[in-house]
């Protein structure tokens, strides 16, 4: 894995997403950005390069399809990960496994 990982997490529950942001940014070499709406997530995805897009609470299958379409259409090197919750260890392990698998 690279030394610096940039992550975008999209979810629709502000309180939970603040926890996700804190967890992502607590890791050395990781920068986590959150989006609380599909529109905001798509805008951020178009304006920045992210190593991974984490789909969190409230993101529907239809929303996921839109995010996948955006990544594919713009040939972004972004891994999409569906995060179903759990502790910080699970989140870290999901991200590390997905990012390590891409290399």
N, C-alpha and C positions, 0 to 999 in steps of 0.2 A: 504494500500500500504506500501511496505517497505520504509525505510528511504532513500535508495539509489537505483536509477533506472538507468540502463545502456541501452542506445538506439543506434541502428545502423540505419542510414538513407542513403538510396541509391537513387541517382538521377544523371542525366547526364548533367545538366547545372551547371557548376562550380559556377557562380555568385549566382544563387538561392540557391545552396547547402551551400554556405558560410553563407547565411542568416539563413537557417535552422539550421546549426551548432550553430550559435550565439544564436538563440532562444532556442534551446534545452539546451545549456550550461548556459543560464541565469537563470535557475531555480535551486534553492538550492536542492541538493540531486539528481540531474540528471546529467549524463555524456552522452553527445552526440558525436558520431563518425560518420563521413560521408565516403561514398565510391562513386566514380565517374564513376565506370564501374561495370558491372555485375560480372566480374571475381574478382575484388577487394572486392566487397560485399560478394561474396561466400567465398573467402579466410578469410575475417574477421569473418564471421559467423562460419566458421569451427575452428578458432583459439581462439575465446572468447565466453563467454556466454552473451547473451543480453536478457533483459526482453522483448524488442519489436524491431521489424524490420519495419521501416517506408519506404514504397515505394513511391517515389516522382517523380518529373518531368522526363519524358522520359522513364520510366520503362514500357516496353511492357507487354502484357498479357503472352507472351512466357517467358519473364524474370521472371515474377511473379511466373509462374509455376515452374521454376527452383528453385527459393527461397523456395517455399512451399515444393517441393520435398526434398531439403536439410534439412529443418527443420524436416519434417516427417521421413526421412531416419535415421537421427541421434538422433531422439527423443528429440529434443531440446525444452526447455520450453519457446520458443520465440513466442510472439504474432505477427502476421503479420497484419499491418495496411496500407491500401492504402490511401495516403494523396493527395488530389486534389488541394491543395493550399488554399489560404485564409489568414487571419491575424493570428497573434501569439495566439490570444485567441481561435480561432478555432483549431489550432494545439494542444494547451494545453488541450482543452476539449476533443478532439479525443483521445489523449493519456490517459488522466485520466479515461475516460469512459471505454476504452478497458482494461486498467490495473486493474481498480476496478472490472470489470466484471469477470476477471480471478480468483479473490480471492474467 
